[in-house]
Amino acid sequence: MRRALEVHHLNVELIWVQDGQAALGFVDRADSGEITANPDLVLLDLNLPRATGMRILERMRRSPRLAGTPVIMVTSSGSQSDKDAAMKMGAAHYFQKPSDLAGFMQLGGIVRTLLGDAKAAAG
């Protein structure tokens, strides 16, 4: 993911969380005010250990602080029902991980589009 962002000249700060439980904790800390800056965008894997991406997305959509944060679901799943569920729950985009590096690099362009070129460059 980091390389896909770099290729598209996105100067962004990445905050990684270890698993789904840590992601839920991040949302809770944002809501409590412990984390003061909201993320501009979230890249969320559908199949995280300890809590699914769908559970995290659902929790974000109920969050007073993160409800409007754009989310790109990143997954190996090509299931139409997974895509439909993610989009219905408010994902901004559903990115199926391709099998080749060139395809994966397209993720940077999607992020640039969602952030807006000026905001992305200012990072």
RACOR-V201275 format. One record per residue. N is the residue number from 1. RES is the residue in one small letter. PHI is phi in whole degrees, 0 to 359 (NA if undefined). PSI is psi in degrees with one decimal (NA if undefined). NEAR is the number of other ideal C-beta (glycine too) atoms within 12 Angstrom. Layout:
n=N res=RES phi=PHI psi=PSI near=NEAR
n=N res=RES phi=PHI psi=PSI near=NEAR
This chain:
n=1 res=m phi=NA psi=-42.9 near=28
n=2 res=r phi=303 psi=-44.0 near=19
n=3 res=r phi=294 psi=-39.4 near=15
n=4 res=a phi=299 psi=-36.2 near=29
n=5 res=l phi=287 psi=-40.5 near=28
n=6 res=e phi=296 psi=-41.1 near=19
n=7 res=v phi=300 psi=-31.1 near=19
n=8 res=h phi=264 psi=15.7 near=27
n=9 res=h phi=56 psi=42.7 near=18
n=10 res=l phi=264 psi=109.2 near=33
n=11 res=n phi=269 psi=83.8 near=20
n=12 res=v phi=236 psi=154.1 near=27
n=13 res=e phi=270 psi=124.9 near=14
n=14 res=l phi=261 psi=132.7 near=20
n=15 res=i phi=243 psi=115.8 near=20
n=16 res=w phi=261 psi=140.6 near=17
n=17 res=v phi=242 psi=150.0 near=28
n=18 res=q phi=289 psi=-38.7 near=16
n=19 res=d phi=201 psi=-176.6 near=20
n=20 res=g phi=297 psi=-36.4 near=26
n=21 res=q phi=295 psi=-40.1 near=19
n=22 res=a phi=294 psi=-35.3 near=19
n=23 res=a phi=295 psi=-42.1 near=36
n=24 res=l phi=297 psi=-38.3 near=29
n=25 res=g phi=296 psi=-37.2 near=21
n=26 res=f phi=299 psi=-44.8 near=32
n=27 res=v phi=298 psi=-44.0 near=35
n=28 res=d phi=298 psi=-42.2 near=24
n=29 res=r phi=293 psi=-34.8 near=22
n=30 res=a phi=295 psi=-44.4 near=27
n=31 res=d phi=294 psi=-31.4 near=21
n=32 res=s phi=278 psi=-9.2 near=14
n=33 res=g phi=91 psi=-1.7 near=12
n=34 res=e phi=296 psi=-35.6 near=13
n=35 res=i phi=257 psi=120.1 near=19
n=36 res=t phi=269 psi=-27.9 near=11
n=37 res=a phi=258 psi=126.9 near=15
n=38 res=n phi=283 psi=143.6 near=23
n=39 res=p phi=293 psi=146.1 near=32
n=40 res=d phi=283 psi=-25.4 near=27
n=41 res=l phi=198 psi=148.5 near=36
n=42 res=v phi=237 psi=130.3 near=40
n=43 res=l phi=261 psi=116.6 near=41
n=44 res=l phi=235 psi=119.9 near=43
n=45 res=d phi=284 psi=135.6 near=35
n=46 res=l phi=293 psi=-35.5 near=34
n=47 res=n phi=248 psi=63.9 near=23
n=48 res=l phi=275 psi=149.7 near=26
n=49 res=p phi=286 psi=151.5 near=17
n=50 res=r phi=76 psi=-15.4 near=18
n=51 res=a phi=188 psi=131.0 near=28
n=52 res=t phi=287 psi=159.2 near=27
n=53 res=g phi=300 psi=-35.2 near=37
n=54 res=m phi=295 psi=-39.4 near=34
n=55 res=r phi=296 psi=-41.1 near=27
n=56 res=i phi=293 psi=-43.5 near=40
n=57 res=l phi=299 psi=-43.7 near=41
n=58 res=e phi=299 psi=-41.9 near=26
n=59 res=r phi=294 psi=-39.8 near=32
n=60 res=m phi=297 psi=-39.4 near=37
n=61 res=r phi=291 psi=-19.1 near=26
n=62 res=r phi=267 psi=-5.6 near=19
n=63 res=s phi=283 psi=131.6 near=28
n=64 res=p phi=297 psi=-29.9 near=17
n=65 res=r phi=266 psi=-32.5 near=24
n=66 res=l phi=248 psi=4.0 near=32
n=67 res=a phi=303 psi=-35.6 near=21
n=68 res=g phi=265 psi=2.6 near=18
n=69 res=t phi=290 psi=126.0 near=30
n=70 res=p phi=297 psi=138.8 near=28
n=71 res=v phi=235 psi=128.4 near=40
n=72 res=i phi=257 psi=116.5 near=39
n=73 res=m phi=281 psi=125.2 near=39
n=74 res=v phi=245 psi=123.2 near=33
n=75 res=t phi=203 psi=159.5 near=30
n=76 res=s phi=271 psi=-8.7 near=18
n=77 res=s phi=286 psi=127.5 near=23
n=78 res=g phi=260 psi=10.7 near=15
n=79 res=s phi=293 psi=125.3 near=17
n=80 res=q phi=297 psi=-35.0 near=12
n=81 res=s phi=292 psi=-35.5 near=14
n=82 res=d phi=296 psi=-45.4 near=27
n=83 res=k phi=298 psi=-47.8 near=21
n=84 res=d phi=300 psi=-43.4 near=15
n=85 res=a phi=295 psi=-42.6 near=23
n=86 res=a phi=296 psi=-43.8 near=36
n=87 res=m phi=292 psi=-38.5 near=20
n=88 res=k phi=296 psi=-33.6 near=16
n=89 res=m phi=279 psi=-5.5 near=27
n=90 res=g phi=109 psi=13.5 near=28
n=91 res=a phi=295 psi=142.0 near=34
n=92 res=a phi=280 psi=-27.2 near=28
n=93 res=h phi=202 psi=151.7 near=28
n=94 res=y phi=240 psi=113.1 near=35
n=95 res=f phi=249 psi=111.0 near=37
n=96 res=q phi=277 psi=123.4 near=25
n=97 res=k phi=300 psi=122.2 near=25
n=98 res=p phi=281 psi=169.4 near=17
n=99 res=s phi=274 psi=-9.4 near=10
n=100 res=d phi=237 psi=157.5 near=9
n=101 res=l phi=297 psi=-41.2 near=14
n=102 res=a phi=301 psi=-41.6 near=14
n=103 res=g phi=294 psi=-38.2 near=16
n=104 res=f phi=293 psi=-30.2 near=24
n=105 res=m phi=296 psi=-19.4 near=24
n=106 res=q phi=296 psi=-20.7 near=25
n=107 res=l phi=302 psi=-37.5 near=34
n=108 res=g phi=299 psi=-39.8 near=31
n=109 res=g phi=294 psi=-36.9 near=24
n=110 res=i phi=294 psi=-43.5 near=31
n=111 res=v phi=298 psi=-45.2 near=39
n=112 res=r phi=302 psi=-43.9 near=30
n=113 res=t phi=297 psi=-45.2 near=21
n=114 res=l phi=291 psi=-36.2 near=28
n=115 res=l phi=282 psi=-27.0 near=31
n=116 res=g phi=90 psi=136.3 near=16
n=117 res=d phi=303 psi=-45.0 near=17
n=118 res=a phi=294 psi=-45.3 near=10
n=119 res=k phi=294 psi=-39.4 near=18
n=120 res=a phi=296 psi=-43.2 near=24
n=121 res=a phi=292 psi=-33.8 near=14
n=122 res=a phi=287 psi=-29.3 near=14
n=123 res=g phi=38 psi=NA near=21
